[in-house]
């Protein structure tokens, strides 16, 4: 445009952009009206500035064509001067509607991405190709302690400072690795971020490359999140899973894992290690005299004392009850003997004091070398257990080292074989349920009463009586597994019985190990709950008096839980303990099964007769029914009837047989012998 004449000259393309024919003659006064109202002040200001200062303009403005179509244009122009005065305005004009639309879409996407990254829970850091920070979201700002504006341009390692949680050594930065390798890279395990203020965060996640359309790496994006609490909880759960809650020592499961590792090393490089099984000699005395809580205090003190004797690299565990285990790694037999003897001496000097009383606590220790003579840890642990029992048999508070030629060891070899046979029988489901009827002497008692008995079927089909294998099951901690098998299959038999209403009571024996095993409690009650109330009301769980006395706290909890399911409880072998009557106050039982030693000679021994009469009288006082076991003669049956015993059981009345026909036959046998 010539300023002197006001003539305005447009190119053909400019006419086209305005939407006017080629012969259209533009005028300055009307040309401005093609711009959208909000754009007119901007173009006018730009022109005035150009004529005043000589500054050019480059604007993107909304525009309205002659037919009313709204578009976007780019207007670029400048003023030409002569003798210091503007004489002409020269410019270019371009339709940028499509480009402007693309830019708007990109801006919207960028804003959406920005808002998203600002609001997500993960921390996000982006860098350029040189590993210099270009952006942090608020979570990253909080965790690193750096504001976005402060961090821009700084190397990633300066802001994202990470170390190994255990060694505290610097950890390789994932962004550096990502940019070098051109692929997504995860953070190293157990990485800790140290913030600008020194706060520490456990972090996890990864860095990924940012690429252009042609694959060129433009930078990296690091995404991470705070896992401090998860790690704490995981560590706590891991500790609980591998450690004994009472003493803080490692538990049996973790002990076996470490023993397996030591044995594997012994097989690989013929290294020598040693295994100690430690059993406290007088623990039961303290437990019975002072109670379980005091017994727990004793176990804690013993655990601390034992840890002071062994080396820091050795393993000390509480295996259960009053049993402890030690793995002495890379230890000769001579040194292991000295350590074991030192433990005995320290325990011999130790006195447990409670309520003014002093208790001397000894230890019996079984010492076994951990070398390539053992095929697996089960063999090594069984040998250590047997050696520990040999130490007890030899007088207690001593060490018994395993010798392959030891006659005492070979005398116990049969029990070790039983352990393997029982394991195999459990795996192969080779136990069989028998039952023996329990007869009511009161004509008013109806329904079948019976006791479940277990037999072991050998591979040749022969049956083994429980007296042959249950002692070994107790010694090698298999009794609870057998009890679970018996309970499971007894419930199944009741489910399959066609005349369940004709069955009043089915007694099922539980071992002392099961009574003291909270895991067994949980599994047993889960089975019983699933069985339903109709079956639970017909089951009576028998626990021996000695087992109840040994595990009084656990027995009380067990009985209380059993009662809530409608189960009944029988106290078996009643009278065998030293304080039978006293324990009746602590346990809510339904039946007293009088120990066979009193019933067997009740006719011939006046003391046994007096004892049985006393038991029957006490049972009537506390409202508990009595069962006389081992009734093998007619005269014994008659005598217990005179004493007012409620139920009788024995070969005189019924010899045990397979459980199925017993449950299927509701009619009771005759009482005649």
C-alpha positions in Angstrom: 0.0 0.0 0.0 1.3 3.4 -1.0 0.8 5.7 1.9 0.9 8.9 -0.2 -2.0 7.8 -2.4 -3.7 5.3 -0.2 -3.7 2.8 -3.1 -4.0 -0.8 -1.9 -2.7 -3.6 -4.2 -3.6 -7.3 -3.7 -2.1 -10.3 -5.5 -4.4 -12.9 -7.1 -3.9 -15.3 -4.1 -4.8 -12.5 -1.7 -8.1 -12.0 -3.6 -8.7 -15.7 -3.3 -8.0 -15.8 0.4 -10.5 -12.9 0.9 -13.0 -14.7 -1.2 -13.5 -11.9 -3.7 -13.3 -11.9 -7.5 -10.0 -10.9 -9.2 -11.5 -7.6 -10.3 -12.3 -6.6 -6.8 -10.7 -3.3 -5.9 -9.7 -3.2 -2.2 -9.9 -0.1 -0.1 -8.0 0.6 3.1 -11.2 1.5 4.9 -13.0 -1.7 4.0 -10.0 -4.2 4.0 -9.8 -4.0 7.8 -13.3 -5.3 8.1 -12.3 -8.8 6.7 -10.6 -9.4 10.0 -12.7 -10.8 12.9 -13.7 -8.0 15.3 -11.3 -9.2 18.0 -8.4 -9.2 15.5 -8.9 -5.7 14.1 -7.3 -3.8 17.1 -4.2 -6.2 16.8 -3.6 -5.6 13.1 -4.2 -1.9 13.5 -1.8 -1.6 16.4 0.8 -3.7 14.5 0.6 -1.3 11.4 0.9 1.8 13.6 3.9 0.4 15.4 5.5 -0.5 12.1 5.1 3.1 10.8 6.3 4.6 14.0 9.2 2.4 15.0 9.9 0.4 11.9 9.1 -2.9 13.7 7.7 -5.5 11.4 4.7 -7.7 12.3 4.0 -11.4 12.1 0.5 -12.2 13.3 -1.9 -15.2 13.2 -5.4 -13.8 13.3 -9.0 -14.9 12.8 -10.4 -13.8 9.5 -13.9 -13.7 7.8 -14.1 -14.2 4.0 -16.6 -12.4 1.8 -19.1 -15.2 2.1 -18.9 -15.2 5.9 -16.6 -18.3 6.2 -14.3 -18.1 9.2 -10.7 -18.9 8.6 -7.3 -18.2 10.1 -4.6 -16.1 8.3 -1.0 -15.3 8.8 -0.2 -11.6 8.1 3.4 -10.6 7.8 4.4 -7.1 7.0 6.7 -4.1 7.4 6.9 -0.4 6.6 9.3 1.1 4.1 10.9 4.4 4.9 12.3 7.3 2.9 14.0 10.2 4.5 12.9 8.9 7.9 9.3 8.8 7.0 7.1 5.7 6.1 6.2 5.7 2.5 4.9 2.2 1.9 3.5 -0.9 3.7 4.5 -4.2 2.2 3.2 -7.6 3.4 2.4 -11.2 2.7 -0.9 -13.0 3.4 -1.4 -16.8 4.0 -4.4 -19.0 4.8 -3.2 -21.1 7.8 -6.6 -22.5 8.8 -5.5 -26.1 8.7 -2.2 -25.4 10.3 -4.0 -23.5 13.1 -6.4 -26.3 13.6 -3.5 -28.7 14.0 -1.7 -26.4 16.4 -4.9 -26.1 18.5 -5.2 -29.9 18.6 -1.6 -30.2 19.7 -2.1 -27.6 22.3 -5.1 -29.3 23.7 -3.3 -32.7 23.7 -0.3 -31.1 25.4 -2.5 -29.5 28.0 -4.3 -32.8 28.6 -1.0 -34.6 28.9 0.3 -31.9 31.3 -2.8 -32.0 33.5 -2.7 -35.8 33.5 1.0 -35.9 34.4 0.4 -33.3 37.1 -2.4 -35.3 38.7 -1.3 -38.9 38.5 0.0 -40.6 41.6 3.4 -41.6 40.0 6.3 -39.3 39.9 7.4 -38.3 36.3 10.6 -36.7 35.2 11.5 -36.0 31.5 14.9 -35.3 30.1 16.5 -34.3 26.8 18.9 -36.6 24.9 21.8 -35.4 27.0 20.1 -36.5 30.2 19.3 -33.0 31.3 15.9 -32.5 33.1 13.2 -30.8 31.1 10.2 -31.3 33.4 9.0 -32.7 36.7 5.5 -33.3 37.8 4.3 -32.3 41.4 4.9 -35.8 42.8 8.4 -35.8 41.5 8.9 -32.4 43.0 7.8 -33.6 46.4 9.9 -36.8 46.3 13.1 -35.2 45.0 12.7 -32.0 46.9 13.4 -30.0 43.6 10.9 -27.6 42.0 10.4 -27.9 38.3 11.9 -24.5 37.6 15.0 -25.2 39.7 15.6 -28.7 38.2 15.4 -27.7 34.5 18.7 -28.1 32.7 20.3 -30.1 35.6 21.7 -33.6 35.0 19.3 -36.3 36.0 21.7 -37.8 38.6 21.9 -34.4 40.4 18.1 -34.4 41.1 17.3 -38.1 41.0 19.9 -39.4 43.6 19.5 -43.1 44.2 21.4 -45.7 46.2 21.1 -49.4 47.2 19.1 -49.8 50.3 21.4 -52.2 52.0 24.9 -51.3 50.8 24.2 -47.5 50.4 26.4 -47.6 47.2 25.2 -45.4 44.3 22.8 -47.2 41.9 23.1 -46.8 38.2 20.6 -44.2 37.0 18.0 -45.8 34.7 17.8 -42.7 32.5 21.5 -42.9 31.7 21.1 -46.6 30.9 18.0 -46.0 28.9 19.6 -43.2 26.7 22.8 -45.3 26.2 20.9 -48.5 25.2 17.8 -47.0 23.6 15.4 -49.2 25.5 13.2 -49.2 28.5 15.2 -49.8 31.7 14.0 -50.8 35.2 15.3 -49.6 38.5 17.7 -51.9 40.4 16.2 -54.0 43.1 16.0 -52.3 46.6 16.6 -48.8 45.2 16.3 -45.8 47.6 15.8 -42.2 46.4 17.5 -39.6 48.7 15.7 -36.3 48.4 17.3 -32.9 48.4 16.4 -32.6 52.1 17.8 -36.1 52.9 14.5 -37.9 53.1 14.5 -41.5 51.8 11.9 -43.2 49.6 11.9 -46.8 48.4 11.2 -46.5 44.7 10.3 -48.7 41.8 9.6 -48.4 38.1 11.4 -47.6 34.9 12.8 -45.1 32.3 11.7 -45.2 28.6 13.2 -43.4 25.6 11.3 -40.6 23.9 11.7 -40.9 20.1 10.9 -38.8 17.1 8.9 -40.1 14.1 12.1 -41.3 12.5 13.3 -43.1 15.6 15.7 -40.5 16.8 16.0 -40.4 20.6 14.9 -37.0 21.9 15.2 -37.8 25.6 13.7 -40.1 28.2 10.8 -40.2 30.6 11.3 -41.6 34.1 8.3 -42.9 36.0 8.6 -44.0 39.6 6.5 -44.4 42.7 7.0 -44.6 46.4 7.0 -48.2 47.7 8.5 -47.4 51.2 5.4 -48.7 53.1 5.0 -51.7 50.8 8.7 -52.6 51.5 8.2 -52.2 55.2 5.2 -54.4 55.2 6.8 -56.9 53.0 9.9 -57.0 55.2 7.7 -57.4 58.3 5.8 -60.2 56.6 9.0 -61.9 55.5 10.4 -61.6 59.0 7.2 -63.1 60.5 7.3 -65.9 58.0 10.9 -66.8 58.8 11.1 -66.0 62.5 9.6 -67.3 65.8 7.3 -64.7 67.2 8.2 -65.4 70.9 12.0 -65.4 70.8 12.7 -63.5 67.5 15.0 -66.4 66.4 14.4 -67.9 63.0 11.8 -70.6 62.8 11.9 -74.2 61.7 11.0 -73.5 58.1 13.8 -71.0 57.6 16.2 -73.3 59.6 15.5 -76.2 57.2 16.1 -73.9 54.2 19.5 -72.9 55.6 20.4 -76.4 56.5 19.5 -77.5 53.0 21.9 -74.8 51.6 24.7 -76.0 53.9 24.2 -79.6 53.0 24.2 -78.7 49.3 27.5 -76.9 49.7 28.9 -79.9 51.6 28.0 -82.1 48.6 29.4 -79.6 46.1 32.7 -78.7 47.7 33.0 -81.2 50.6 32.9 -78.4 53.1 32.2 -79.4 56.7 29.4 -78.0 58.9 27.7 -79.1 62.1 24.1 -79.4 63.3 23.0 -79.2 66.9 19.7 -80.2 68.3 19.1 -78.7 71.7 16.4 -79.7 74.1 15.8 -78.1 77.5 15.9 -80.6 80.3 13.7 -78.9 83.0 11.4 -76.8 80.9 8.2 -78.7 81.7 8.9 -78.3 85.4 9.0 -74.5 85.1 6.0 -74.5 82.7 3.8 -76.6 85.1 4.9 -74.8 88.3 4.8 -71.2 87.0 2.5 -71.2 84.0 3.0 -70.8 80.2 3.7 -67.0 80.3 6.6 -67.7 82.7 7.7 -70.6 80.5 7.8 -68.1 77.6 10.1 -65.8 79.5 12.4 -68.7 80.1 12.5 -69.5 76.4 13.3 -65.9 75.6 16.2 -65.9 78.1 17.6 -69.2 76.8 17.4 -67.9 73.2 19.5 -64.9 74.2 22.0 -67.0 76.1 22.5 -69.4 73.1 23.0 -66.5 70.7 25.8 -65.2 72.9 27.7 -68.5 72.6 27.7 -69.1 68.8 29.3 -66.9 66.1 27.4 -64.2 64.4 27.5 -66.1 61.1 26.0 -69.2 62.6 22.2 -70.0 62.6 20.2 -70.3 65.8 16.5 -71.2 65.6 13.7 -72.2 67.8 12.3 -75.4 66.2 9.2 -75.6 68.4 8.3 -76.0 72.1 11.6 -76.1 74.1 13.7 -77.3 71.1 16.4 -75.2 69.5 18.6 -75.8 66.6 22.0 -74.5 65.5 23.9 -74.7 62.2 27.6 -74.1 62.6 28.9 -73.3 59.1 32.4 -74.2 58.0 33.0 -75.8 61.4 35.1 -78.9 62.2 33.7 -81.7 64.4 36.2 -80.7 67.1 35.2 -77.1 67.2 31.5 -78.1 67.1 32.0 -80.3 70.1 33.6 -77.4 72.0 30.7 -75.1 71.1 28.1 -77.7 72.2 30.0 -78.3 75.4 30.2 -74.6 76.1 26.4 -74.4 75.7 26.0 -77.1 78.2 28.3 -75.4 80.7 26.6 -72.0 80.3 23.2 -73.6 80.8 24.5 -75.5 83.8 25.6 -72.2 85.4 22.3 -70.4 84.3 19.5 -70.1 86.9 16.0 -69.0 85.9 14.5 -66.9 88.7 10.8 -66.3 89.1 8.9 -65.2 92.2 11.9 -65.8 94.4 12.3 -69.4 93.1 15.5 -70.5 91.3 15.3 -73.2 88.6 18.3 -75.0 87.1 17.8 -75.6 83.4 20.0 -78.1 81.6 20.3 -79.0 78.0 20.6 -82.2 76.1 22.4 -81.7 72.8 22.5 -84.0 69.7 25.6 -83.2 67.5 25.6 -84.3 63.9 28.2 -83.4 61.2 26.6 -81.9 58.1 28.6 -83.5 55.3 28.1 -85.6 52.2 27.1 -88.7 54.2 23.5 -87.4 54.3 21.4 -87.6 51.2 18.9 -85.0 52.5 18.2 -82.8 55.4 15.5 -85.1 56.7 18.1 -87.8 57.4 20.5 -85.3 59.1 17.7 -83.8 61.3 16.5 -87.3 62.3 20.0 -88.2 63.3 20.3 -85.0 65.3 17.0 -85.7 67.0 18.0 -89.3 67.8 21.3 -88.1 69.2 19.5 -85.5 71.3 17.3 -88.3 72.8 20.5 -90.4 73.4 21.9 -87.5 75.4 18.8 -87.4 77.5 18.9 -91.2 78.0 22.5 -90.9 79.1 21.6 -88.6 82.0 20.8 -85.2 80.4 22.8 -81.9 80.3 25.3 -83.4 78.0 26.3 -83.7 74.3 25.9 -86.8 72.3 27.8 -86.7 69.0 26.6 -88.9 66.1 28.8 -91.9 65.3 28.0 -94.1 62.4 29.1 -97.1 64.4 27.3 -96.1 67.6 25.3 -99.1 68.8 22.8 -96.8 70.5 22.1 -95.1 67.2 21.6 -98.4 65.4 19.1 -99.4 68.2 17.0 -96.4 67.1 17.4 -97.1 63.4 14.0 -98.8 63.3 12.3 -95.6 64.4 14.0 -93.7 61.6 12.8 -96.2 59.2 9.3 -95.8 60.6 9.4 -92.1 59.9 10.1 -92.7 56.2 7.4 -95.4 56.1 4.8 -93.1 57.7 5.7 -90.3 55.3 5.2 -92.7 52.4 1.9 -94.1 53.9 0.5 -90.6 54.2 1.5 -89.8 50.6 -0.1 -93.0 49.4 -3.2 -92.8 51.6 -2.5 -96.2 53.2 -4.1 -95.7 56.5 -7.4 -97.5 57.4 -10.1 -96.5 59.9 -11.4 -99.1 62.4 -14.0 -98.5 65.1 -14.9 -100.0 68.4 -18.4 -99.7 69.9 -18.8 -98.0 73.3 -21.8 -99.6 75.2 -24.1 -97.6 77.4 -25.0 -99.3 80.7 -28.0 -97.1 81.1 -30.9 -98.4 79.1 -32.1 -94.8 78.6 -29.1 -94.0 76.4 -29.8 -94.6 72.7 -27.9 -94.3 69.4 -24.5 -95.8 68.4 -21.4 -94.8 70.4 -18.0 -95.8 69.0 -14.4 -94.8 69.0 -12.4 -94.3 65.7 -9.1 -96.3 65.6 -6.4 -96.1 62.9 -4.4 -98.9 61.3 -1.6 -98.7 58.8 -1.9 -100.9 55.7 1.5 -102.2 54.5 2.3 -102.5 50.8 1.7 -106.3 51.1 -1.9 -105.6 52.4 -1.2 -106.5 56.1 -2.4 -104.2 58.8 -0.1 -102.6 61.5 -1.5 -101.8 64.9 -1.1 -98.1 66.1 1.1 -99.1 69.0 3.8 -100.0 66.5 3.9 -96.7 64.6 2.4 -93.9 66.8 5.4 -93.5 69.1 7.6 -92.9 66.0 5.0 -90.5 64.6 5.2 -88.5 67.9 9.0 -88.5 67.9 9.3 -87.4 64.3 6.5 -84.8 64.4 4.1 -86.7 62.1 1.3 -87.2 64.6 -0.6 -84.1 63.6 -0.5 -85.1 60.0 -2.0 -88.5 60.9 -4.6 -86.8 63.1 -5.6 -84.6 60.1 -6.0 -87.7 57.9 -8.1 -89.5 60.5 -10.4 -86.5 61.1 -10.8 -85.9 57.4 -11.8 -89.5 56.6 -13.9 -89.9 59.8 -16.0 -86.9 58.6 -16.2 -88.4 55.2 -17.5 -91.7 56.7 -20.2 -89.8 58.6 -21.2 -88.0 55.4 -21.6 -91.3 53.6 -23.5 -93.1 56.4 -27.1 -93.7 55.3 -28.6 -93.6 58.9 -26.7 -90.6 60.4 -29.6 -90.0 62.9 -28.9 -93.4 64.5 -25.4 -92.4 65.5 -25.0 -90.5 68.8 -21.2 -90.2 69.3 -18.1 -90.9 67.3 -15.0 -90.4 69.4 -11.8 -89.4 67.5 -8.4 -89.3 69.2 -6.0 -86.4 68.9 -2.3 -86.5 69.9 -0.6 -84.1 72.2 1.2 -82.6 69.3 -2.1 -81.6 67.7 -3.4 -80.1 70.9 -0.3 -77.8 71.0 -0.3 -77.0 67.3 -2.4 -73.9 66.5 -2.0 -74.6 62.8 -3.7 -78.0 63.4 -6.5 -76.2 65.3 -7.2 -73.9 62.3 -7.2 -76.7 59.8 -9.3 -79.1 61.9 -12.0 -76.5 62.7 -12.1 -75.5 59.0 -12.8 -79.1 58.1 -15.5 -79.4 60.8 -17.2 -76.1 59.9 -17.4 -77.4 56.3 -18.9 -80.7 57.6 -21.9 -79.0 59.1 -23.6 -79.0 62.4 -25.3 -82.4 62.0 -21.9 -84.1 61.8 -20.2 -81.8 64.4 -22.9 -82.7 67.0 -22.0 -86.4 66.6 -18.2 -86.0 67.0 -16.4 -86.2 70.4 -12.7 -85.3 70.3 -10.6 -87.3 72.7 -7.5 -85.7 74.2 -5.3 -87.5 76.7 -5.0 -86.1 80.2 -1.2 -86.0 79.8 -1.5 -84.0 76.6 -4.0 -81.6 78.2 -1.7 -81.1 81.2 1.4 -80.5 79.0 -0.4 -78.0 76.8 -3.0 -76.6 79.2 -3.2 -73.1 77.6 -3.5 -74.6 74.1 -5.9 -77.3 75.3 -8.2 -74.7 76.9 -8.3 -72.6 73.7 -8.9 -75.8 71.6 -11.8 -77.0 73.8 -13.4 -73.5 73.8 -13.3 -73.3 70.0 -14.6 -76.9 69.7 -17.6 -76.2 71.9 -18.7 -73.3 69.7 -19.0 -75.8 66.8 -21.2 -78.2 68.9 -18.4 -80.7 69.4 -18.0 -82.8 72.6 -14.7 -83.4 74.4 -13.5 -86.5 76.1 -10.6 -86.6 78.5 -8.8 -89.9 77.7 -6.6 -91.9 80.1 -8.1 -90.1 83.1 -6.2 -90.7 86.3 -2.9 -91.2 84.6 -1.8 -87.6 85.5 -0.7 -86.4 88.9 -3.4 -83.7 89.2 -6.4 -85.1 87.5 -9.1 -83.5 89.6 -7.6 -80.0 89.5 -7.6 -80.0 85.7 -11.3 -80.7 85.6 -11.8 -77.1 86.8 -9.9 -75.7 83.8 -11.3 -77.8 81.0 -14.9 -78.1 80.0 -15.2 -81.8 79.0 -18.2 -84.1 78.4 -16.7 -87.5 79.0 -14.0 -89.0 81.3 -12.4 -92.1 79.9 -10.9 -93.8 82.9 -7.3 -95.0 82.3 -7.1 -98.7 81.6 -4.5 -99.3 84.4 -7.4 -98.8 86.9 -10.0 -100.8 85.0 -7.9 -103.8 84.2 -7.4 -104.8 87.9 -10.5 -103.3 89.5 -11.6 -106.7 90.7 -8.3 -107.8 92.1 -6.7 -104.5 93.4 -8.6 -102.6 96.2 -6.7 -99.4 95.4 -7.8 -99.5 91.7 -11.4 -100.2 92.9 -11.2 -97.2 95.2 -9.7 -95.0 92.5 -12.5 -95.9 90.0 -15.2 -95.2 92.6 -13.6 -91.9 93.3 -13.4 -91.0 89.6 -17.1 -91.9 89.1 -18.1 -89.8 92.2 -16.2 -86.7 91.0 -17.6 -87.1 87.5 -21.2 -87.1 88.9 -20.4 -83.9 90.9 -19.1 -82.0 87.9 -21.8 -83.4 85.6 -19.5 -85.5 83.3 -20.2 -89.0 82.0 -17.7 -91.7 82.5 -16.3 -94.4 80.2 -14.5 -97.5 81.5 -11.9 -98.6 78.9 -10.3 -102.1 78.6 -13.3 -104.0 79.9 -12.1 -107.6 79.0 -14.0 -109.8 81.4 -17.6 -110.2 82.5 -16.8 -109.7 86.2 -15.1 -106.4 85.3 -18.1 -105.3 83.4 -20.4 -106.2 86.4 -18.1 -104.3 88.8 -18.1 -101.0 86.8 -21.9 -101.3 86.4 -22.1 -101.4 90.3 -19.9 -98.3 90.5 -22.4 -96.5 88.2 -20.0 -96.0 85.3 -22.1 -94.8 82.4 -20.3 -96.4 79.3 -18.0 -99.3 78.9 -15.6 -100.2 76.1 -13.4 -103.3 75.5 -12.9 -106.6 73.9 -15.5 -108.2 76.1 -18.1 -106.1 74.3 -16.8 -105.5 70.8 -13.5 -106.1 69.0 -12.5 -103.3 66.6 -13.5 -103.8 63.0 -13.6 -101.7 59.8 -15.5 -98.5 60.5 -18.0 -98.8 57.6 -20.0 -101.8 58.9 -20.0 -100.4 62.4 -21.5 -97.1 61.3 -24.0 -98.8 59.0 -25.3 -101.1 61.7 -27.4 -99.1 64.1 -28.5 -102.0 66.4 -26.1 -102.4 69.3 -24.5 -105.7 70.2 -25.5 -107.7 73.2 -23.8 -106.8 76.5 -23.0 -110.5 77.2 -19.4 -111.5 77.0 
